[in-house]
C-alpha cells in the first residue's frame, strides 16, 4: 500500500523567531512518487520533512494523507518510515535485532524472521545480521538502517540526507540502490538533500527551497532547462551558471542587442517570440544567464545560425580529462547570489541556527537581513516567492578576472592571456528581471507581444 501526501499552505514558526522556518508551502506528492526536497543548508527542507513525519507541529496549514486531515495524527499512526542522516542504530543490538525492532511493536504476536529475511535479501546484507553496528562500515550501517525501514513495509519513506556522511564513491553506489529499491517497491518517497547529484538522479520531481519558501517544483530536466528564477538557475548545474548584469537596447531603427557594457550580443532577426518579450525590459537592469555548454570557443569567427559572437581572455584552464573548463574574462559585470557564493560566517561555540530551530534568534535575523539586502531603516524586509538576494560584483571592470566558465574539448590548445572568439547559442540564453524572475524564455503564463 502506498499513499498520497498533500501540503496546503504549510508554515512553521518557532517562538521568538520573526521569520518562518517554512512559509506557506503547497505541494502534492502522488502515490508511488519519488520527490526530492532540495536546497541549501537552513532552507527548511528538513523541517518540512519532520512536519510530514509528525515530529514537528504544524503552525498553520493542512497536511492531508490520502485526502484525509492528518495534522493531529501521531508519528506512529501515519505509517511512515524515516531514515536519518545519523542512522540511529541501537549499538547494543545485533543488526538482526535492529532490523526486527519495529516489528516487535507492530505485530508482537508474529515471528518477524520471514520479513527480516526478505528484507536482507533485497539489500544483500545477510552476512551482516549477527554483527553489531560498530563492526560495520558506514555503507553497511546505512544498509541496515534502510533494512529497518523497509521491513516495516510502510506506505511512505522519509529520508533526511541519508548519504551525506559517506564518501563520494559509496554515495554513488547507494544512490543507485535507493532508486532501485523505492521504485521496485512502489512506495511514496520524500527525500531531503542539498546534494545536486542526488536530487537530479533520484527524483521524479524536485522541490527547490530557499529561505523556507518553495521556489520551483518540476522534473530535474525542467528545473535545469527552465529555471523560474536566478536562484534555481544558480543552485542547479555544475559549473554554476554564468550571470551578468546587462541591459536591452532596441532602437527604433530596428534590431535588438543585449549590452554588457564592454560587449554586445546581437539577437538574430526576425526576433523569436521569446526575444520579443525583452522589449518590455528596455530601460531596466536585467540579468543574463548562460550555462557553460551554451558558449563555445570558436575555431573561427564564423557563427552558426542562432549564434552571436563575444570575445574573452583566458585566465585559467581547468583540465578534467574528458573536457576542459575554461575560465575567461569578458569584462562583463558579474551578478552573484550571496548565500551561494560568499563565505559562511565563522562557526561559534553557540550556533545561530540548529536543525530544530533558532538558538540565537537575533543572529539569525542578522544573517537573513544580510542575505536579502535588507538594511536597518527599511520599512520591512523583502517579501514574495522570490527573495531578491542578488548583488552586483562592484569591483571595477578592469579588476575582474573570471566572469565566464566555458566547457571545451580537452585537445583545444589554450593558455592564460590568450584572446579567443566565443560563440553564444542564443537558444540557451536566459534573461531574468532585476528581481531574479525569468523573463526569457518567457514563462508560460506571460502575455505574448504581437
Protein Blocks (a to p, Z undefined) as FASTA:
>chain_A
ZZddddehiacddehiabdfbghiacdddehiacdddddehilmmmmmmmmnopaccfbd
cddeehiafklpcfklnopacddfklopafkbcfklmmmmmmmmmmmmbcfklmmmmmmm
mnopmmmmmpcfklpcfklmmmmmmmmmmmnopabdcdehkllmpcfklmmmmmmmmmmm
mmmnopacddddfbfklmmmmpmbdcddeehiafbgcdfklmmmmcfbfklmmmgocddd
ddddddddddfkgpjdddehjaccdddddddfklmmmmmmgoiacdddddfklpccdfbf
bdcehiacdddddfbdcdehjaccddddehiacdddfklmgccddddfbdfbdfkbcfbl
mlmmmmmmmmnopaehiabdcedjbdcfbccdfbdfklpcbfcdcdddfklccdehiacd
ddddfklcccddfkopafbdcdfklccdZZ
